[in-house]
């Protein structure tokens, strides 16, 4: 479902219509993105059996791990329409420069998820089913809030609007614009999925420990989303104004805040990571294994800050081809690091490769940034 994230990022890559058609264009864009998300989510539900079978065929696990994964996925899949529709809805809000609304949706979802996780897992003892149920409720709640925040778009709809929303030419153009971002998203998720696959070969305890530690990476990513959204909006404005100084100022400002937040998160992970691990899992062997690799997690926000911030810059500039090409190079570099480090260093090598993946993503995009500034002058 994360692969459908291009529905959020691609909204900034659609050209603006003339002012007289702006309101109608906004509505069409909103319903096209959220509609595709809802339909894709329904597709996940209808095809869940072959999807699950394919996932376990590609990544075989022990009977216990597979049983827990099936329990989780059988509940989690029912949130697919909401989870994917939120990508399109968020992209539309960002394109309207309503980043505070996007932040509110994410805040509600994350707080709801955390509170329900604690209640369902620690309070009611529901285990992995409780985690899945908490996510399901949080994501549907996020969609309801998002639709409420976009309620002005829902009023006064006419039949002709729906014909324009699902216009074949417009849908084809939207798909073409988003292909590069989809490829980029596929490779990004391939990195994380392969990380878990490699960890599974090191044993169930290591696999579970890596799953726990990845939650820190996700937390850091969610925390950085605010700066990413800000970069998208500021850079989009600079591109529209063809102002190199404004572009540089927006990128610099978000970079300063992003790296400051990354340093803070790194210190928090180092100081309180062990406590968070003990909250997430009660298995002593998993707790012990996760603590061994905690230093890698403390470095992750620092290693990934540049990549996350530049993602926002290049999305705002609609430079999707650069994002695709640099992700290809970064993924190839990650594969090389895994091949080099995993055999000799085991799970330490795997985490070094993951942090190396973060660095490569940031460095390769940074190398393309001067070309972005040059392009602004002739945008």
Buried (B, 14 or more C-beta within 10 A) or exposed (E): BEBBBBBBBBBBBBEEBEEEEEEEBBBBBBBBBBBBBBEBBEBBEEEBEEBBEEBBEEBEBEEEBBEBBBBBBBBBBBBBBBBBBBBBBBBBBBBBBBBEBBBBBBBBBBEBBEEBBEEBBEEEEBEBBBBBBBBBBBBBBBBEBBBEBBEEBEEEEEEEBEEBBBBEEBBEEBEEBBBBBBBBBBBBBBBBBBBBBBBBEBEBBBBBBBBBBBBBBEBBBEBBBBBBBBBBBBBBBBBEEEBBEBBBEBBEBBBEBBBEBBEEBBEBBBEEBBEBBEEBBEEEEBBEBBBEBBEBBBBBBBBBBBBBBBBBBBBBBBBBBBBBBBBBBBBEBBBEBBEBBBEEEBBBBBBBBBBBBBBBBBBBBBEBBEEBBEBBEEB
